[in-house]
Amino acid sequence: MPENPQLKDLRVYLDADIHMRLKILCVKKNRSMSSVVAELVEQWIEETEELERQKRPPRS
């Protein structure tokens, strides 16, 4: 991975079977595992933030 101050590393532990399945699909789709994980994390953040916004009481 190129040295980019905007990027941070993250160590993730996965079950060996899940890791292999992810790796195979990423090769088939010509995607890096990092880009797929980053996309899924961003999606989770957006969904979670939206749920948090919906829980907030209306401002008066």
N, CA, C, O and CB atoms as a CASP TS submission, in Angstrom:
PFRMAT TS
TARGET T0000
AUTHOR 0000-0000-0000
METHOD Language model
MODEL 1
PARENT N/A
ATOM      1  N   MET     1       0.859  -1.180   0.000  1.00  0.00           N
ATOM      2  CA  MET     1       0.000   0.000   0.000  1.00  0.00           C
ATOM      3  C   MET     1       0.898   1.234   0.000  1.00  0.00           C
ATOM      4  O   MET     1       1.864   1.304   0.760  1.00  0.00           O
ATOM      5  CB  MET     1      -0.973   0.003   1.235  1.00  0.00           C
ATOM      6  N   PRO     2       0.581   2.197  -0.846  1.00  0.00           N
ATOM      7  CA  PRO     2       1.402   3.409  -0.906  1.00  0.00           C
ATOM      8  C   PRO     2       1.333   4.195   0.387  1.00  0.00           C
ATOM      9  O   PRO     2       0.334   4.177   1.107  1.00  0.00           O
ATOM     10  CB  PRO     2       0.964   4.290  -2.066  1.00  0.00           C
ATOM     11  N   GLU     3       2.428   4.885   0.657  1.00  0.00           N
ATOM     12  CA  GLU     3       2.448   5.762   1.824  1.00  0.00           C
ATOM     13  C   GLU     3       1.520   6.939   1.559  1.00  0.00           C
ATOM     14  O   GLU     3       1.798   7.781   0.705  1.00  0.00           O
ATOM     15  CB  GLU     3       3.897   6.253   2.143  1.00  0.00           C
ATOM     16  N   ASN     4       0.437   6.989   2.281  1.00  0.00           N
ATOM     17  CA  ASN     4      -0.537   8.061   2.111  1.00  0.00           C
ATOM     18  C   ASN     4      -0.993   8.462   3.503  1.00  0.00           C
ATOM     19  O   ASN     4      -1.575   7.641   4.213  1.00  0.00           O
ATOM     20  CB  ASN     4      -1.752   7.618   1.203  1.00  0.00           C
ATOM     21  N   PRO     5      -0.745   9.705   3.916  1.00  0.00           N
ATOM     22  CA  PRO     5      -1.127  10.106   5.271  1.00  0.00           C
ATOM     23  C   PRO     5      -2.633  10.049   5.517  1.00  0.00           C
ATOM     24  O   PRO     5      -3.068  10.083   6.668  1.00  0.00           O
ATOM     25  CB  PRO     5      -0.631  11.499   5.544  1.00  0.00           C
ATOM     26  N   GLN     6      -3.431   9.962   4.457  1.00  0.00           N
ATOM     27  CA  GLN     6      -4.884   9.872   4.611  1.00  0.00           C
ATOM     28  C   GLN     6      -5.335   8.448   4.910  1.00  0.00           C
ATOM     29  O   GLN     6      -6.476   8.238   5.321  1.00  0.00           O
ATOM     30  CB  GLN     6      -5.578  10.378   3.354  1.00  0.00           C
ATOM     31  N   LEU     7      -4.464   7.476   4.713  1.00  0.00           N
ATOM     32  CA  LEU     7      -4.817   6.077   4.932  1.00  0.00           C
ATOM     33  C   LEU     7      -4.255   5.594   6.256  1.00  0.00           C
ATOM     34  O   LEU     7      -3.138   5.944   6.634  1.00  0.00           O
ATOM     35  CB  LEU     7      -4.304   5.200   3.785  1.00  0.00           C
ATOM     36  N   LYS     8      -5.033   4.794   6.948  1.00  0.00           N
ATOM     37  CA  LYS     8      -4.611   4.181   8.208  1.00  0.00           C
ATOM     38  C   LYS     8      -4.757   2.677   8.069  1.00  0.00           C
ATOM     39  O   LYS     8      -5.653   2.186   7.383  1.00  0.00           O
ATOM     40  CB  LYS     8      -5.446   4.718   9.421  1.00  0.00           C
ATOM     41  N   ASP     9      -3.861   1.950   8.731  1.00  0.00           N
ATOM     42  CA  ASP     9      -3.973   0.503   8.654  1.00  0.00           C
ATOM     43  C   ASP     9      -4.864  -0.014   9.774  1.00  0.00           C
ATOM     44  O   ASP     9      -4.980   0.598  10.836  1.00  0.00           O
ATOM     45  CB  ASP     9      -2.587  -0.152   8.724  1.00  0.00           C
ATOM     46  N   LEU    10      -5.483  -1.141   9.513  1.00  0.00           N
ATOM     47  CA  LEU    10      -6.400  -1.767  10.459  1.00  0.00           C
ATOM     48  C   LEU    10      -6.211  -3.270  10.356  1.00  0.00           C
ATOM     49  O   LEU    10      -6.351  -3.849   9.279  1.00  0.00           O
ATOM     50  CB  LEU    10      -7.890  -1.359  10.179  1.00  0.00           C
ATOM     51  N   ARG    11      -5.898  -3.889  11.460  1.00  0.00           N
ATOM     52  CA  ARG    11      -5.743  -5.343  11.462  1.00  0.00           C
ATOM     53  C   ARG    11      -7.088  -5.964  11.815  1.00  0.00           C
ATOM     54  O   ARG    11      -7.708  -5.613  12.819  1.00  0.00           O
ATOM     55  CB  ARG    11      -4.630  -5.800  12.467  1.00  0.00           C
ATOM     56  N   VAL    12      -7.523  -6.886  10.978  1.00  0.00           N
ATOM     57  CA  VAL    12      -8.807  -7.557  11.174  1.00  0.00           C
ATOM     58  C   VAL    12      -8.556  -9.047  11.148  1.00  0.00           C
ATOM     59  O   VAL    12      -7.859  -9.555  10.270  1.00  0.00           O
ATOM     60  CB  VAL    12      -9.852  -7.141  10.086  1.00  0.00           C
ATOM     61  N   TYR    13      -9.126  -9.747  12.113  1.00  0.00           N
ATOM     62  CA  TYR    13      -9.006 -11.196  12.156  1.00  0.00           C
ATOM     63  C   TYR    13     -10.309 -11.820  11.672  1.00  0.00           C
ATOM     64  O   TYR    13     -11.388 -11.507  12.175  1.00  0.00           O
ATOM     65  CB  TYR    13      -8.657 -11.684  13.586  1.00  0.00           C
ATOM     66  N   LEU    14     -10.189 -12.709  10.684  1.00  0.00           N
ATOM     67  CA  LEU    14     -11.343 -13.383  10.114  1.00  0.00           C
ATOM     68  C   LEU    14     -11.140 -14.886  10.211  1.00  0.00           C
ATOM     69  O   LEU    14     -10.013 -15.382  10.232  1.00  0.00           O
ATOM     70  CB  LEU    14     -11.571 -12.951   8.648  1.00  0.00           C
ATOM     71  N   ASP    15     -12.244 -15.589  10.269  1.00  0.00           N
ATOM     72  CA  ASP    15     -12.207 -17.039  10.167  1.00  0.00           C
ATOM     73  C   ASP    15     -11.526 -17.391   8.838  1.00  0.00           C
ATOM     74  O   ASP    15     -11.733 -16.698   7.842  1.00  0.00           O
ATOM     75  CB  ASP    15     -13.655 -17.661  10.261  1.00  0.00           C
ATOM     76  N   ALA    16     -10.730 -18.443   8.812  1.00  0.00           N
ATOM     77  CA  ALA    16      -9.967 -18.815   7.621  1.00  0.00           C
ATOM     78  C   ALA    16     -10.876 -19.040   6.416  1.00  0.00           C
ATOM     79  O   ALA    16     -10.521 -18.658   5.301  1.00  0.00           O
ATOM     80  CB  ALA    16      -9.146 -20.072   7.893  1.00  0.00           C
ATOM     81  N   ASP    17     -12.035 -19.648   6.619  1.00  0.00           N
ATOM     82  CA  ASP    17     -12.962 -19.909   5.517  1.00  0.00           C
ATOM     83  C   ASP    17     -13.513 -18.603   4.947  1.00  0.00           C
ATOM     84  O   ASP    17     -13.597 -18.441   3.729  1.00  0.00           O
ATOM     85  CB  ASP    17     -14.115 -20.811   5.987  1.00  0.00           C
ATOM     86  N   ILE    18     -13.886 -17.680   5.818  1.00  0.00           N
ATOM     87  CA  ILE    18     -14.407 -16.387   5.357  1.00  0.00           C
ATOM     88  C   ILE    18     -13.323 -15.630   4.598  1.00  0.00           C
ATOM     89  O   ILE    18     -13.592 -15.034   3.555  1.00  0.00           O
ATOM     90  CB  ILE    18     -14.921 -15.539   6.552  1.00  0.00           C
ATOM     91  N   HIS    19     -12.111 -15.653   5.115  1.00  0.00           N
ATOM     92  CA  HIS    19     -10.990 -14.982   4.455  1.00  0.00           C
ATOM     93  C   HIS    19     -10.789 -15.542   3.051  1.00  0.00           C
ATOM     94  O   HIS    19     -10.634 -14.780   2.097  1.00  0.00           O
ATOM     95  CB  HIS    19      -9.698 -15.138   5.284  1.00  0.00           C
ATOM     96  N   MET    20     -10.790 -16.864   2.919  1.00  0.00           N
ATOM     97  CA  MET    20     -10.577 -17.488   1.608  1.00  0.00           C
ATOM     98  C   MET    20     -11.707 -17.146   0.640  1.00  0.00           C
ATOM     99  O   MET    20     -11.455 -16.856  -0.530  1.00  0.00           O
ATOM    100  CB  MET    20     -10.457 -19.010   1.754  1.00  0.00           C
ATOM    101  N   ARG    21     -12.941 -17.179   1.116  1.00  0.00           N
ATOM    102  CA  ARG    21     -14.081 -16.843   0.266  1.00  0.00           C
ATOM    103  C   ARG    21     -13.999 -15.388  -0.196  1.00  0.00           C
ATOM    104  O   ARG    21     -14.259 -15.089  -1.361  1.00  0.00           O
ATOM    105  CB  ARG    21     -15.403 -17.091   1.014  1.00  0.00           C
ATOM    106  N   LEU    22     -13.640 -14.488   0.716  1.00  0.00           N
ATOM    107  CA  LEU    22     -13.482 -13.076   0.365  1.00  0.00           C
ATOM    108  C   LEU    22     -12.382 -12.906  -0.665  1.00  0.00           C
ATOM    109  O   LEU    22     -12.555 -12.197  -1.657  1.00  0.00           O
ATOM    110  CB  LEU    22     -13.175 -12.236   1.613  1.00  0.00           C
ATOM    111  N   LYS    23     -11.262 -13.549  -0.433  1.00  0.00           N
ATOM    112  CA  LYS    23     -10.125 -13.432  -1.341  1.00  0.00           C
ATOM    113  C   LYS    23     -10.489 -13.924  -2.745  1.00  0.00           C
ATOM    114  O   LYS    23     -10.161 -13.269  -3.734  1.00  0.00           O
ATOM    115  CB  LYS    23      -8.926 -14.223  -0.796  1.00  0.00           C
ATOM    116  N   ILE    24     -11.165 -15.069  -2.835  1.00  0.00           N
ATOM    117  CA  ILE    24     -11.565 -15.617  -4.133  1.00  0.00           C
ATOM    118  C   ILE    24     -12.504 -14.661  -4.861  1.00  0.00           C
ATOM    119  O   ILE    24     -12.326 -14.396  -6.050  1.00  0.00           O
ATOM    120  CB  ILE    24     -12.241 -16.986  -3.954  1.00  0.00           C
ATOM    121  N   LEU    25     -13.500 -14.146  -4.148  1.00  0.00           N
ATOM    122  CA  LEU    25     -14.448 -13.227  -4.785  1.00  0.00           C
ATOM    123  C   LEU    25     -13.773 -11.930  -5.214  1.00  0.00           C
ATOM    124  O   LEU    25     -14.097 -11.379  -6.266  1.00  0.00           O
ATOM    125  CB  LEU    25     -15.602 -12.919  -3.838  1.00  0.00           C
ATOM    126  N   CYS    26     -12.845 -11.445  -4.412  1.00  0.00           N
ATOM    127  CA  CYS    26     -12.134 -10.214  -4.783  1.00  0.00           C
ATOM    128  C   CYS    26     -11.308 -10.424  -6.044  1.00  0.00           C
ATOM    129  O   CYS    26     -11.249  -9.539  -6.898  1.00  0.00           O
ATOM    130  CB  CYS    26     -11.226  -9.745  -3.634  1.00  0.00           C
ATOM    131  N   VAL    27     -10.670 -11.585  -6.170  1.00  0.00           N
ATOM    132  CA  VAL    27      -9.911 -11.880  -7.387  1.00  0.00           C
ATOM    133  C   VAL    27     -10.856 -11.943  -8.581  1.00  0.00           C
ATOM    134  O   VAL    27     -10.563 -11.389  -9.640  1.00  0.00           O
ATOM    135  CB  VAL    27      -9.129 -13.211  -7.244  1.00  0.00           C
ATOM    136  N   LYS    28     -11.989 -12.618  -8.409  1.00  0.00           N
ATOM    137  CA  LYS    28     -12.964 -12.734  -9.497  1.00  0.00           C
ATOM    138  C   LYS    28     -13.483 -11.370  -9.926  1.00  0.00           C
ATOM    139  O   LYS    28     -13.723 -11.140 -11.111  1.00  0.00           O
ATOM    140  CB  LYS    28     -14.131 -13.622  -9.073  1.00  0.00           C
ATOM    141  N   LYS    29     -13.657 -10.462  -8.966  1.00  0.00           N
ATOM    142  CA  LYS    29     -14.212  -9.138  -9.246  1.00  0.00           C
ATOM    143  C   LYS    29     -13.137  -8.083  -9.494  1.00  0.00           C
ATOM    144  O   LYS    29     -13.440  -6.910  -9.711  1.00  0.00           O
ATOM    145  CB  LYS    29     -15.090  -8.701  -8.100  1.00  0.00           C
ATOM    146  N   ASN    30     -11.868  -8.521  -9.458  1.00  0.00           N
ATOM    147  CA  ASN    30     -10.738  -7.606  -9.642  1.00  0.00           C
ATOM    148  C   ASN    30     -10.778  -6.453  -8.639  1.00  0.00           C
ATOM    149  O   ASN    30     -10.582  -5.291  -8.993  1.00  0.00           O
ATOM    150  CB  ASN    30     -10.732  -7.053 -11.069  1.00  0.00           C
ATOM    151  N   ARG    31     -11.033  -6.803  -7.392  1.00  0.00           N
ATOM    152  CA  ARG    31     -11.092  -5.822  -6.296  1.00  0.00           C
ATOM    153  C   ARG    31     -10.067  -6.211  -5.242  1.00  0.00           C
ATOM    154  O   ARG    31      -9.756  -7.391  -5.081  1.00  0.00           O
ATOM    155  CB  ARG    31     -12.531  -5.746  -5.671  1.00  0.00           C
ATOM    156  N   SER    32      -9.548  -5.238  -4.535  1.00  0.00           N
ATOM    157  CA  SER    32      -8.686  -5.558  -3.400  1.00  0.00           C
ATOM    158  C   SER    32      -9.564  -5.840  -2.187  1.00  0.00           C
ATOM    159  O   SER    32     -10.666  -5.306  -2.066  1.00  0.00           O
ATOM    160  CB  SER    32      -7.682  -4.398  -3.106  1.00  0.00           C
ATOM    161  N   MET    33      -9.070  -6.671  -1.308  1.00  0.00           N
ATOM    162  CA  MET    33      -9.829  -6.957  -0.093  1.00  0.00           C
ATOM    163  C   MET    33      -9.960  -5.678   0.732  1.00  0.00           C
ATOM    164  O   MET    33     -10.993  -5.454   1.364  1.00  0.00           O
ATOM    165  CB  MET    33      -9.146  -8.082   0.738  1.00  0.00           C
ATOM    166  N   SER    34      -8.938  -4.850   0.733  1.00  0.00           N
ATOM    167  CA  SER    34      -8.999  -3.589   1.482  1.00  0.00           C
ATOM    168  C   SER    34     -10.114  -2.692   0.977  1.00  0.00           C
ATOM    169  O   SER    34     -10.831  -2.087   1.774  1.00  0.00           O
ATOM    170  CB  SER    34      -7.669  -2.853   1.394  1.00  0.00           C
ATOM    171  N   SER    35     -10.268  -2.599  -0.341  1.00  0.00           N
ATOM    172  CA  SER    35     -11.310  -1.723  -0.873  1.00  0.00           C
ATOM    173  C   SER    35     -12.705  -2.247  -0.534  1.00  0.00           C
ATOM    174  O   SER    35     -13.616  -1.462  -0.268  1.00  0.00           O
ATOM    175  CB  SER    35     -11.159  -1.580  -2.388  1.00  0.00           C
ATOM    176  N   VAL    36     -12.875  -3.571  -0.545  1.00  0.00           N
ATOM    177  CA  VAL    36     -14.169  -4.159  -0.199  1.00  0.00           C
ATOM    178  C   VAL    36     -14.473  -3.924   1.272  1.00  0.00           C
ATOM    179  O   VAL    36     -15.585  -3.527   1.623  1.00  0.00           O
ATOM    180  CB  VAL    36     -14.189  -5.669  -0.517  1.00  0.00           C
ATOM    181  N   VAL    37     -13.495  -4.164   2.133  1.00  0.00           N
ATOM    182  CA  VAL    37     -13.709  -3.955   3.567  1.00  0.00           C
ATOM    183  C   VAL    37     -13.989  -2.483   3.847  1.00  0.00           C
ATOM    184  O   VAL    37     -14.882  -2.165   4.631  1.00  0.00           O
ATOM    185  CB  VAL    37     -12.483  -4.434   4.379  1.00  0.00           C
ATOM    186  N   ALA    38     -13.241  -1.584   3.220  1.00  0.00           N
ATOM    187  CA  ALA    38     -13.468  -0.149   3.426  1.00  0.00           C
ATOM    188  C   ALA    38     -14.873   0.244   2.986  1.00  0.00           C
ATOM    189  O   ALA    38     -15.538   1.028   3.664  1.00  0.00           O
ATOM    190  CB  ALA    38     -12.422   0.680   2.659  1.00  0.00           C
ATOM    191  N   GLU    39     -15.329  -0.292   1.858  1.00  0.00           N
ATOM    192  CA  GLU    39     -16.672   0.001   1.365  1.00  0.00           C
ATOM    193  C   GLU    39     -17.736  -0.492   2.351  1.00  0.00           C
ATOM    194  O   GLU    39     -18.707   0.212   2.627  1.00  0.00           O
ATOM    195  CB  GLU    39     -16.887  -0.645  -0.016  1.00  0.00           C
ATOM    196  N   LEU    40     -17.551  -1.686   2.871  1.00  0.00           N
ATOM    197  CA  LEU    40     -18.524  -2.243   3.814  1.00  0.00           C
ATOM    198  C   LEU    40     -18.526  -1.493   5.143  1.00  0.00           C
ATOM    199  O   LEU    40     -19.582  -1.298   5.745  1.00  0.00           O
ATOM    200  CB  LEU    40     -18.233  -3.717   4.057  1.00  0.00           C
ATOM    201  N   VAL    41     -17.360  -1.078   5.595  1.00  0.00           N
ATOM    202  CA  VAL    41     -17.283  -0.298   6.839  1.00  0.00           C
ATOM    203  C   VAL    41     -17.969   1.046   6.641  1.00  0.00           C
ATOM    204  O   VAL    41     -18.717   1.495   7.509  1.00  0.00           O
ATOM    205  CB  VAL    41     -15.806  -0.093   7.281  1.00  0.00           C
ATOM    206  N   GLU    42     -17.721   1.686   5.515  1.00  0.00           N
ATOM    207  CA  GLU    42     -18.369   2.976   5.238  1.00  0.00           C
ATOM    208  C   GLU    42     -19.889   2.820   5.182  1.00  0.00           C
ATOM    209  O   GLU    42     -20.622   3.656   5.709  1.00  0.00           O
ATOM    210  CB  GLU    42     -17.847   3.568   3.910  1.00  0.00           C
ATOM    211  N   GLN    43     -20.353   1.759   4.550  1.00  0.00           N
ATOM    212  CA  GLN    43     -21.792   1.488   4.483  1.00  0.00           C
ATOM    213  C   GLN    43     -22.362   1.300   5.886  1.00  0.00           C
ATOM    214  O   GLN    43     -23.424   1.836   6.204  1.00  0.00           O
ATOM    215  CB  GLN    43     -22.072   0.239   3.617  1.00  0.00           C
ATOM    216  N   TRP    44     -21.667   0.546   6.718  1.00  0.00           N
ATOM    217  CA  TRP    44     -22.129   0.307   8.093  1.00  0.00           C
ATOM    218  C   TRP    44     -22.174   1.618   8.882  1.00  0.00           C
ATOM    219  O   TRP    44     -23.120   1.860   9.632  1.00  0.00           O
ATOM    220  CB  TRP    44     -21.206  -0.714   8.807  1.00  0.00           C
ATOM    221  N   ILE    45     -21.160   2.457   8.716  1.00  0.00           N
ATOM    222  CA  ILE    45     -21.121   3.750   9.410  1.00  0.00           C
ATOM    223  C   ILE    45     -22.317   4.608   8.986  1.00  0.00           C
ATOM    224  O   ILE    45     -23.004   5.179   9.833  1.00  0.00           O
ATOM    225  CB  ILE    45     -19.787   4.495   9.112  1.00  0.00           C
ATOM    226  N   GLU    46     -22.563   4.695   7.690  1.00  0.00           N
ATOM    227  CA  GLU    46     -23.669   5.516   7.202  1.00  0.00           C
ATOM    228  C   GLU    46     -25.012   5.008   7.732  1.00  0.00           C
ATOM    229  O   GLU    46     -25.852   5.804   8.151  1.00  0.00           O
ATOM    230  CB  GLU    46     -23.679   5.532   5.668  1.00  0.00           C
ATOM    231  N   GLU    47     -25.217   3.698   7.715  1.00  0.00           N
ATOM    232  CA  GLU    47     -26.463   3.130   8.222  1.00  0.00           C
ATOM    233  C   GLU    47     -26.619   3.387   9.717  1.00  0.00           C
ATOM    234  O   GLU    47     -27.703   3.734  10.184  1.00  0.00           O
ATOM    235  CB  GLU    47     -26.516   1.628   7.940  1.00  0.00           C
ATOM    236  N   THR    48     -25.544   3.218  10.453  1.00  0.00           N
ATOM    237  CA  THR    48     -25.584   3.410  11.901  1.00  0.00           C
ATOM    238  C   THR    48     -25.818   4.869  12.252  1.00  0.00           C
ATOM    239  O   THR    48     -26.598   5.174  13.154  1.00  0.00           O
ATOM    240  CB  THR    48     -24.288   2.921  12.542  1.00  0.00           C
ATOM    241  N   GLU    49     -25.145   5.777  11.541  1.00  0.00           N
ATOM    242  CA  GLU    49     -25.363   7.203  11.788  1.00  0.00           C
ATOM    243  C   GLU    49     -26.799   7.602  11.468  1.00  0.00           C
ATOM    244  O   GLU    49     -27.389   8.411  12.183  1.00  0.00           O
ATOM    245  CB  GLU    49     -24.387   8.044  10.958  1.00  0.00           C
ATOM    246  N   GLU    50     -27.360   7.050  10.413  1.00  0.00           N
ATOM    247  CA  GLU    50     -28.750   7.354  10.055  1.00  0.00           C
ATOM    248  C   GLU    50     -29.694   6.868  11.156  1.00  0.00           C
ATOM    249  O   GLU    50     -30.629   7.579  11.523  1.00  0.00           O
ATOM    250  CB  GLU    50     -29.124   6.701   8.695  1.00  0.00           C
ATOM    251  N   LEU    51     -29.463   5.685  11.678  1.00  0.00           N
ATOM    252  CA  LEU    51     -30.291   5.178  12.781  1.00  0.00           C
ATOM    253  C   LEU    51     -30.167   6.065  14.009  1.00  0.00           C
ATOM    254  O   LEU    51     -31.152   6.306  14.707  1.00  0.00           O
ATOM    255  CB  LEU    51     -29.895   3.739  13.134  1.00  0.00           C
ATOM    256  N   GLU    52     -28.967   6.547  14.274  1.00  0.00           N
ATOM    257  CA  GLU    52     -28.755   7.454  15.412  1.00  0.00           C
ATOM    258  C   GLU    52     -29.510   8.763  15.209  1.00  0.00           C
ATOM    259  O   GLU    52     -30.103   9.290  16.150  1.00  0.00           O
ATOM    260  CB  GLU    52     -27.250   7.737  15.606  1.00  0.00           C
ATOM    261  N   ARG    53     -29.493   9.289  13.982  1.00  0.00           N
ATOM    262  CA  ARG    53     -30.227  10.536  13.696  1.00  0.00           C
ATOM    263  C   ARG    53     -31.724  10.330  13.898  1.00  0.00           C
ATOM    264  O   ARG    53     -32.414  11.222  14.392  1.00  0.00           O
ATOM    265  CB  ARG    53     -29.946  11.019  12.249  1.00  0.00           C
ATOM    266  N   GLN    54     -32.224   9.171  13.521  1.00  0.00           N
ATOM    267  CA  GLN    54     -33.649   8.880  13.661  1.00  0.00           C
ATOM    268  C   GLN    54     -34.053   8.743  15.130  1.00  0.00           C
ATOM    269  O   GLN    54     -35.208   8.989  15.476  1.00  0.00           O
ATOM    270  CB  GLN    54     -34.002   7.602  12.901  1.00  0.00           C
ATOM    271  N   LYS    55     -33.135   8.362  15.974  1.00  0.00           N
ATOM    272  CA  LYS    55     -33.433   8.175  17.403  1.00  0.00           C
ATOM    273  C   LYS    55     -33.464   9.499  18.166  1.00  0.00           C
ATOM    274  O   LYS    55     -34.095   9.601  19.218  1.00  0.00           O
ATOM    275  CB  LYS    55     -32.400   7.246  18.036  1.00  0.00           C
ATOM    276  N   ARG    56     -32.784  10.505  17.633  1.00  0.00           N
ATOM    277  CA  ARG    56     -32.695  11.789  18.348  1.00  0.00           C
ATOM    278  C   ARG    56     -34.064  12.455  18.449  1.00  0.00           C
ATOM    279  O   ARG    56     -34.843  12.432  17.496  1.00  0.00           O
ATOM    280  CB  ARG    56     -31.703  12.734  17.639  1.00  0.00           C
ATOM    281  N   PRO    57     -34.350  13.038  19.586  1.00  0.00           N
ATOM    282  CA  PRO    57     -35.611  13.789  19.698  1.00  0.00           C
ATOM    283  C   PRO    57     -35.531  15.039  18.832  1.00  0.00           C
ATOM    284  O   PRO    57     -34.451  15.600  18.646  1.00  0.00           O
ATOM    285  CB  PRO    57     -35.910  14.170  21.183  1.00  0.00           C
ATOM    286  N   PRO    58     -36.666  15.478  18.303  1.00  0.00           N
ATOM    287  CA  PRO    58     -36.675  16.692  17.467  1.00  0.00           C
ATOM    288  C   PRO    58     -36.235  17.911  18.259  1.00  0.00           C
ATOM    289  O   PRO    58     -36.529  18.033  19.448  1.00  0.00           O
ATOM    290  CB  PRO    58     -38.072  16.932  16.881  1.00  0.00           C
ATOM    291  N   ARG    59     -35.529  18.810  17.589  1.00  0.00           N
ATOM    292  CA  ARG    59     -35.111  20.057  18.243  1.00  0.00           C
ATOM    293  C   ARG    59     -36.289  21.003  18.331  1.00  0.00           C
ATOM    294  O   ARG    59     -37.126  21.063  17.430  1.00  0.00           O
ATOM    295  CB  ARG    59     -33.940  20.725  17.480  1.00  0.00           C
ATOM    296  N   SER    60     -36.345  21.746  19.435  1.00  0.00           N
ATOM    297  CA  SER    60     -37.453  22.707  19.568  1.00  0.00           C
ATOM    298  C   SER    60     -36.935  24.121  19.596  1.00  0.00           C
ATOM    299  O   SER    60     -37.719  25.064  19.702  1.00  0.00           O
ATOM    300  CB  SER    60     -38.269  22.431  20.831  1.00  0.00           C
TER
END
